[in-house]
Amino acid sequence: MSIIARHALRFARRGSVRDGLVSRAAGGRGEPSGSRAYVAAAAATMRAEWYTPTEEASAPLLAAVEAKVAEFRQAQGEGESVQDKIERSRVLKELGPLVDAYEGYAGVRKAIADLDPFLSDPDPSLRELFASERTTLLSDLDAALSGLPALLLPPLETGPLPFLLSLNAGVGGSEAALFVDEIARMYTRFAETRGWRVDVMSRVEGAGGKGLREASMKVEPKRAGDGDVYGCFMWEKGVHRVQRVPVTETQGRVHTSTVAVVVMPIFPERTDDPLVQASDVRTEVMRSRGAGGQHVNKTESAVRLTHVPTGITVSMQDSRSQHQNRAWAWDVLRARLAERRRAQEVERRRESRRSQVKGADRGDKVRTYNFPQDRMTDHRIGLSLTGLRDVLDGDGLDYVVAALKKDFEKRRLESIMSGEGDLEE
């Protein structure tokens, strides 16, 4: 029982008005106590006036939340097919915490509305009591609002997925190859400090054995769903630029080199909507080629997969095991097909809603590592940090990822509140 109800009971002998207050504070008006539909409806109808500046400023947020609440109510109906029931279950699970929080806000608002008529009570002591309680409720109202933004943003379905990371030297020759090696080390340390497993799927050394021209890795949690794996790497894709004086530079000139980073989530196979049919893939096995010791050209361990409908081809030969090469090749093929499907979906959304273009790729050059100035700059959010070595060691990357996540959540919230829908990336 609330403070209002307790004090109203104390003063009940003073008249029927106080008795009415007890009834209202305990959930009166004839509605069953705890009625979710009634409380939510009361919040929607009572907002003829804003009780606090924070509430008024949250008008777009509340409109977006109420749309989600309506979606939740609709999902509580009966579904006809198995797919409908699966979708309803997903919506109810995803939106349940948001609906609970909104009903908490609605309940506080209703309590304020029920209390207001008694602020003109003829008893001065009761007026003071009600005014004090109203001040507390207004504070509770703002507190209830503060929790809504985070709940309005559901976790990304792709966040906990494993992913493939591909690094390729761009302009800059041997200097670019050296930087591929450094970037690969940075990502490996960042992942391993979080307890994630990193498997090097392929690597091609640079000229003279210096650095790496190409590197491909698979990053995955040791247990499914253990950590925001792809969610921490999803913004790393793009062109990373390094500016520094190469070891071979005799006149001290700063050279600019680039590394292309590709990050693709690995989606689990779905029986209801498979990414690829085995009958659409042509498999070839062959002997490995290139340097690698006695096993090269001795056994048919290399595997090449060709997805006939799209022409996508994947070759894998780095492992001595044909079984391992086949498994990795299938991982790469599924990831490429998933990325192709995702890109097509983004393009469809872009055509129908051009304003969401900011949620897709926002330019190739995403980050610059400037060694002479000991500075890293992320161009998408205008973030500049000193202490470049700390970033390249993997520790400082934590702060960069956190800043990118914060920016993404802000853009997601703006997009949802404007009625444009959620962003994927």
C-alpha positions as CSV (number, residue, x, y, z in Angstrom):
1,M,0.0,0.0,0.0
2,S,1.3,3.5,-0.9
3,I,2.1,6.3,1.5
4,I,-1.1,8.0,0.4
5,A,-3.2,4.9,1.2
6,R,-1.6,4.5,4.6
7,H,-2.1,8.1,5.6
8,A,-5.6,8.1,4.2
9,L,-6.5,5.2,6.4
10,R,-5.2,7.1,9.4
11,F,-7.5,10.1,8.6
12,A,-10.4,8.0,7.3
13,R,-12.6,9.0,10.3
14,R,-12.5,12.6,9.0
15,G,-15.0,11.9,6.2
16,S,-16.0,10.0,3.1
17,V,-13.6,11.9,0.9
18,R,-10.7,10.2,2.6
19,D,-12.4,6.9,2.2
20,G,-12.6,7.6,-1.5
21,L,-8.9,8.3,-1.6
22,V,-8.1,5.0,0.0
23,S,-10.2,3.3,-2.7
24,R,-8.4,5.1,-5.5
25,A,-4.9,4.7,-4.1
26,A,-5.5,1.0,-3.8
27,G,-6.6,0.8,-7.4
28,G,-10.3,1.8,-7.2
29,R,-12.7,3.0,-9.9
30,G,-14.1,-0.5,-10.1
31,E,-11.1,-1.8,-12.2
32,P,-9.4,-4.9,-10.9
33,S,-6.1,-4.2,-9.1
34,G,-3.1,-4.6,-11.3
35,S,-5.0,-4.4,-14.5
36,R,-2.3,-3.7,-17.2
37,A,-4.7,-2.6,-19.9
38,Y,-6.5,-0.2,-17.6
39,V,-3.2,1.4,-16.3
40,A,-1.8,1.8,-19.8
41,A,-5.0,3.2,-21.2
42,A,-5.1,5.7,-18.3
43,A,-1.6,6.9,-19.1
44,A,-2.5,7.5,-22.7
45,T,-5.8,9.3,-22.0
46,M,-4.5,11.4,-19.0
47,R,-1.6,13.0,-20.9
48,A,-3.6,16.1,-21.7
49,E,-0.9,17.9,-19.7
50,W,2.7,17.1,-19.0
51,Y,3.7,16.7,-15.4
52,T,7.4,17.5,-15.7
53,P,9.7,19.1,-18.3
54,T,11.4,15.7,-18.7
55,E,8.1,14.1,-19.6
56,E,7.3,16.7,-22.1
57,A,10.7,16.4,-23.7
58,S,10.2,12.6,-23.9
59,A,7.0,13.0,-26.0
60,P,8.6,11.4,-29.2
61,L,10.1,8.6,-27.0
62,L,6.7,7.9,-25.4
63,A,5.0,7.7,-28.8
64,A,7.6,5.2,-30.0
65,V,7.2,3.2,-26.8
66,E,3.4,3.2,-27.1
67,A,3.7,1.9,-30.6
68,K,5.8,-1.0,-29.3
69,V,3.2,-1.6,-26.5
70,A,0.5,-1.8,-29.1
71,E,2.6,-4.3,-31.0
72,F,2.9,-6.4,-27.8
73,R,-0.8,-6.3,-27.2
74,Q,-1.5,-7.5,-30.8
75,A,1.0,-10.3,-30.4
76,Q,-1.0,-11.6,-27.4
77,G,-3.7,-12.6,-29.7
78,E,-4.1,-16.1,-31.2
79,G,-1.8,-17.0,-34.1
80,E,-3.0,-19.3,-36.9
81,S,0.1,-21.0,-38.1
82,V,3.2,-22.4,-36.4
83,Q,5.2,-19.5,-37.9
84,D,2.7,-17.0,-36.4
85,K,3.2,-18.6,-33.0
86,I,7.0,-18.5,-33.3
87,E,6.8,-14.8,-34.2
88,R,4.4,-14.0,-31.4
89,S,6.7,-15.7,-28.9
90,R,9.6,-13.7,-30.2
91,V,7.7,-10.4,-29.9
92,L,6.4,-11.1,-26.4
93,K,9.9,-12.1,-25.2
94,E,11.6,-9.1,-26.8
95,L,9.1,-6.5,-25.8
96,G,8.0,-7.8,-22.4
97,P,10.6,-5.8,-20.3
98,L,9.7,-2.6,-22.2
99,V,6.0,-3.1,-21.6
100,D,6.6,-3.8,-17.9
101,A,8.6,-0.6,-17.6
102,Y,6.0,1.4,-19.5
103,E,3.3,0.1,-17.2
104,G,5.4,1.2,-14.2
105,Y,5.5,4.7,-15.7
106,A,1.8,4.6,-16.5
107,G,1.1,3.5,-12.9
108,V,3.0,6.5,-11.5
109,R,1.2,8.8,-13.8
110,K,-2.2,7.5,-12.8
111,A,-1.3,7.9,-9.1
112,I,-0.5,11.6,-9.8
113,A,-3.8,12.1,-11.6
114,D,-5.7,10.4,-8.8
115,L,-3.9,12.5,-6.2
116,D,-4.4,15.9,-7.8
117,P,-8.0,16.4,-6.7
118,F,-7.0,16.2,-3.1
119,L,-4.4,19.0,-3.3
120,S,-7.4,21.3,-2.5
121,D,-8.4,19.4,0.6
122,P,-9.8,21.7,3.3
123,D,-7.5,20.1,5.9
124,P,-4.1,21.9,5.8
125,S,-2.2,18.9,7.2
126,L,-3.6,16.6,4.5
127,R,-2.9,19.2,1.8
128,E,0.7,19.3,3.0
129,L,0.8,15.5,3.0
130,F,-0.6,15.2,-0.5
131,A,1.8,17.9,-1.9
132,S,4.8,16.1,-0.4
133,E,3.6,12.8,-1.9
134,R,3.1,14.5,-5.3
135,T,6.6,15.8,-5.3
136,T,7.9,12.2,-4.6
137,L,5.7,10.8,-7.4
138,L,7.0,13.4,-9.9
139,S,10.5,12.3,-9.1
140,D,9.4,8.7,-9.6
141,L,7.9,9.6,-13.0
142,D,11.1,11.0,-14.3
143,A,13.0,8.0,-13.0
144,A,10.5,5.6,-14.8
145,L,11.1,7.6,-18.0
146,S,14.9,7.3,-17.8
147,G,14.8,3.5,-18.2
148,L,12.7,3.4,-21.4
149,P,15.3,4.3,-24.0
150,A,17.6,1.3,-23.3
151,L,14.6,-1.0,-23.3
152,L,13.3,0.4,-26.6
153,L,16.5,-0.8,-28.2
154,P,16.3,-4.6,-28.3
155,P,19.6,-6.5,-28.5
156,L,20.7,-7.1,-32.1
157,E,20.1,-10.6,-33.3
158,T,23.6,-10.6,-34.9
159,G,25.4,-9.3,-31.8
160,P,26.3,-12.7,-30.2
161,L,27.1,-14.4,-33.5
162,P,30.6,-15.6,-34.5
163,F,32.1,-13.9,-37.5
164,L,34.7,-14.1,-40.2
165,L,37.4,-11.4,-40.3
166,S,39.3,-10.7,-43.5
167,L,42.2,-8.3,-43.8
168,N,43.7,-7.3,-47.1
169,A,46.7,-5.0,-47.8
170,G,45.7,-2.0,-49.9
171,V,47.9,0.8,-51.2
172,G,51.3,1.1,-49.7
173,G,53.1,-2.1,-50.7
174,S,55.2,-3.7,-48.0
175,E,54.2,-1.1,-45.5
176,A,50.5,-2.1,-46.0
177,A,51.5,-5.7,-45.5
178,L,53.3,-4.8,-42.2
179,F,50.2,-3.0,-41.0
180,V,47.9,-6.0,-41.8
181,D,50.1,-8.0,-39.4
182,E,49.7,-5.3,-36.7
183,I,45.9,-5.0,-37.2
184,A,45.5,-8.8,-37.1
185,R,47.5,-8.9,-33.8
186,M,45.3,-6.1,-32.4
187,Y,42.1,-7.9,-33.2
188,T,43.4,-11.2,-31.9
189,R,44.4,-9.7,-28.5
190,F,41.1,-7.9,-28.2
191,A,39.2,-11.1,-28.8
192,E,41.3,-13.4,-26.7
193,T,41.2,-11.0,-23.6
194,R,37.4,-11.6,-23.8
195,G,37.8,-15.4,-23.8
196,W,36.8,-15.8,-27.4
197,R,38.4,-18.3,-29.7
198,V,40.4,-17.1,-32.7
199,D,41.2,-19.5,-35.6
200,V,43.5,-18.4,-38.3
201,M,41.9,-19.8,-41.5
202,S,44.4,-18.4,-44.0
203,R,47.3,-16.1,-44.3
204,V,49.5,-14.9,-47.2
205,E,52.9,-13.4,-46.3
206,G,54.1,-10.2,-47.8
207,A,57.1,-9.8,-50.1
208,G,60.3,-11.2,-48.5
209,G,58.2,-12.8,-45.7
210,K,57.5,-9.3,-44.2
211,G,54.0,-8.8,-42.9
212,L,50.9,-10.2,-44.4
213,R,49.2,-9.5,-47.7
214,E,46.0,-11.3,-46.6
215,A,44.7,-12.8,-43.4
216,S,41.4,-14.5,-42.6
217,M,40.2,-15.4,-39.1
218,K,37.2,-16.9,-37.5
219,V,36.2,-15.5,-34.1
220,E,33.7,-17.2,-32.0
221,P,32.7,-17.6,-28.3
222,K,33.7,-20.7,-26.5
223,R,30.0,-21.2,-25.7
224,A,27.2,-20.1,-27.9
225,G,25.8,-16.7,-26.9
226,D,28.8,-15.9,-24.6
227,G,29.4,-12.3,-25.3
228,D,28.6,-9.6,-27.8
229,V,31.1,-11.1,-30.3
230,Y,30.1,-9.7,-33.8
231,G,28.5,-6.8,-31.9
232,C,32.0,-5.6,-30.9
233,F,33.5,-5.9,-34.4
234,M,30.6,-4.9,-36.6
235,W,31.9,-1.3,-37.1
236,E,35.5,-2.4,-38.0
237,K,34.7,-3.0,-41.6
238,G,36.0,-0.5,-44.1
239,V,39.4,1.0,-45.0
240,H,41.8,1.6,-42.1
241,R,44.6,4.1,-43.0
242,V,48.1,4.2,-41.4
243,Q,50.4,7.2,-41.7
244,R,54.0,6.7,-40.6
245,V,57.6,6.8,-41.7
246,P,58.6,3.4,-43.1
247,V,61.8,1.7,-41.9
248,T,63.2,1.9,-45.4
249,E,62.5,5.7,-45.8
250,T,65.8,7.5,-45.7
251,Q,64.5,11.1,-45.9
252,G,61.9,10.9,-43.1
253,R,58.8,11.3,-45.2
254,V,55.5,10.1,-43.9
255,H,53.8,7.4,-46.1
256,T,50.1,6.5,-46.2
257,S,49.1,2.9,-46.5
258,T,45.7,1.2,-46.2
259,V,44.2,-2.1,-45.1
260,A,40.7,-3.3,-46.1
261,V,38.8,-4.9,-43.3
262,V,35.8,-7.1,-44.0
263,V,33.6,-8.5,-41.1
264,M,30.9,-11.0,-41.8
265,P,28.6,-12.7,-39.2
266,I,28.2,-16.4,-39.4
267,F,24.5,-17.2,-39.2
268,P,23.3,-20.6,-37.9
269,E,21.5,-22.8,-40.3
270,R,17.7,-22.5,-40.3
271,T,15.6,-25.4,-41.5
272,D,12.7,-23.1,-42.3
273,D,14.9,-20.6,-44.3
274,P,18.3,-22.1,-45.2
275,L,21.0,-19.8,-46.6
276,V,22.2,-22.4,-49.0
277,Q,21.1,-25.8,-50.3
278,A,23.7,-28.5,-50.5
279,S,22.5,-29.4,-54.0
280,D,23.4,-25.8,-55.2
281,V,27.0,-26.2,-54.2
282,R,29.7,-27.9,-56.4
283,T,32.5,-29.4,-54.3
284,E,36.0,-30.0,-55.6
285,V,39.0,-31.4,-53.8
286,M,42.6,-31.0,-55.0
287,R,46.2,-31.0,-53.8
288,S,47.4,-27.9,-52.0
289,R,49.7,-25.5,-53.8
290,G,52.5,-23.3,-52.7
291,A,55.1,-23.4,-49.9
292,G,54.2,-25.5,-46.9
293,G,56.4,-28.5,-46.4
294,Q,56.1,-32.2,-47.2
295,H,52.3,-32.4,-47.0
296,V,51.9,-30.0,-50.0
297,N,51.1,-31.8,-53.2
298,K,51.0,-35.1,-51.3
299,T,47.3,-35.4,-50.3
300,E,44.1,-33.9,-51.7
301,S,43.4,-31.7,-48.7
302,A,42.4,-28.4,-50.5
303,V,38.7,-27.8,-51.0
304,R,36.9,-25.5,-53.4
305,L,33.2,-24.8,-53.1
306,T,31.2,-23.1,-55.9
307,H,27.7,-21.8,-55.2
308,V,26.2,-22.4,-58.7
309,P,23.2,-19.9,-58.5
310,T,25.4,-16.9,-57.6
311,G,28.8,-18.0,-58.9
312,I,30.5,-17.4,-55.5
313,T,33.6,-19.5,-55.1
314,V,35.5,-20.3,-51.9
315,S,38.8,-22.1,-51.8
316,M,40.5,-23.3,-48.6
317,Q,43.9,-25.1,-48.3
318,D,45.7,-23.9,-45.2
319,S,44.9,-26.9,-43.0
320,R,46.4,-30.3,-43.7
321,S,43.0,-31.8,-43.0
322,Q,40.5,-31.9,-45.8
323,H,37.7,-32.1,-43.2
324,Q,38.9,-28.8,-41.6
325,N,39.3,-27.1,-44.9
326,R,35.8,-28.2,-46.0
327,A,34.3,-26.9,-42.7
328,W,36.0,-23.6,-43.0
329,A,35.1,-23.2,-46.7
330,W,31.4,-23.8,-45.8
331,D,31.7,-21.2,-43.0
332,V,33.0,-18.7,-45.5
333,L,30.4,-19.5,-48.1
334,R,27.5,-19.1,-45.6
335,A,28.9,-15.9,-44.4
336,R,29.3,-14.5,-47.9
337,L,25.7,-15.5,-48.8
338,A,24.4,-14.0,-45.6
339,E,26.2,-10.8,-46.3
340,R,24.8,-10.8,-49.8
341,R,21.3,-11.3,-48.5
342,R,21.8,-8.6,-45.9
343,A,23.1,-6.1,-48.5
344,Q,20.1,-6.8,-50.7
345,E,17.8,-6.1,-47.7
346,V,19.6,-2.9,-46.9
347,E,19.3,-1.8,-50.5
348,R,15.5,-2.5,-50.5
349,R,15.1,-0.4,-47.3
350,R,17.3,2.3,-48.7
351,E,15.1,2.6,-51.8
352,S,11.9,2.8,-49.7
353,R,13.4,5.0,-47.0
354,R,16.4,7.1,-48.2
355,S,16.8,8.8,-44.8
356,Q,18.1,5.5,-43.4
357,V,21.2,5.6,-45.6
358,K,23.2,6.7,-42.5
359,G,22.6,3.3,-41.0
360,A,24.4,1.5,-43.9
361,D,28.0,1.9,-45.0
362,R,29.0,5.5,-44.4
363,G,32.2,5.8,-46.4
364,D,35.2,3.6,-46.9
365,K,37.8,5.4,-44.8
366,V,36.7,4.6,-41.3
367,R,39.8,5.1,-39.2
368,T,43.3,6.6,-39.4
369,Y,46.3,5.6,-37.3
370,N,48.8,8.5,-37.3
371,F,52.1,7.4,-35.8
372,P,54.0,10.8,-36.0
373,Q,51.2,12.4,-33.9
374,D,50.6,9.2,-31.8
375,R,46.9,9.6,-32.6
376,M,44.0,7.4,-33.8
377,T,41.0,9.0,-35.4
378,D,37.7,7.3,-36.1
379,H,36.2,9.5,-38.9
380,R,32.6,8.2,-38.5
381,I,32.1,9.7,-35.0
382,G,34.9,12.2,-34.9
383,L,36.7,10.4,-32.1
384,S,40.5,11.1,-31.7
385,L,42.6,9.3,-29.1
386,T,46.3,9.6,-28.2
387,G,48.3,6.6,-27.1
388,L,48.3,4.7,-30.4
389,R,50.3,1.8,-29.2
390,D,47.7,1.1,-26.5
391,V,45.1,0.8,-29.2
392,L,47.2,-1.5,-31.4
393,D,47.9,-3.7,-28.4
394,G,44.1,-4.3,-28.2
395,D,43.5,-2.6,-24.8
396,G,42.7,0.8,-26.1
397,L,40.4,-0.6,-28.7
398,D,37.9,-1.2,-25.9
399,Y,37.2,2.5,-25.6
400,V,36.8,2.9,-29.3
401,V,34.2,0.1,-29.5
402,A,32.3,1.6,-26.5
403,A,32.1,5.0,-28.3
404,L,30.9,3.4,-31.5
405,K,28.3,1.5,-29.6
406,K,27.0,4.6,-27.9
407,D,26.8,6.5,-31.2
408,F,24.9,3.5,-32.8
409,E,22.4,3.3,-30.0
410,K,21.8,7.1,-30.3
411,R,21.2,6.8,-34.0
412,R,18.9,3.7,-33.5
413,L,16.8,5.6,-31.0
414,E,16.5,8.7,-33.2
415,S,15.5,6.4,-36.1
416,I,12.8,4.6,-34.1
417,M,11.4,7.8,-32.6
418,S,11.1,9.4,-36.0
419,G,9.1,6.4,-37.2
420,E,11.7,5.2,-39.7
421,G,12.2,1.9,-37.9
422,D,15.3,0.3,-36.3
423,L,18.8,0.3,-37.8
424,E,20.9,-2.9,-38.3
425,E,24.3,-1.2,-38.4
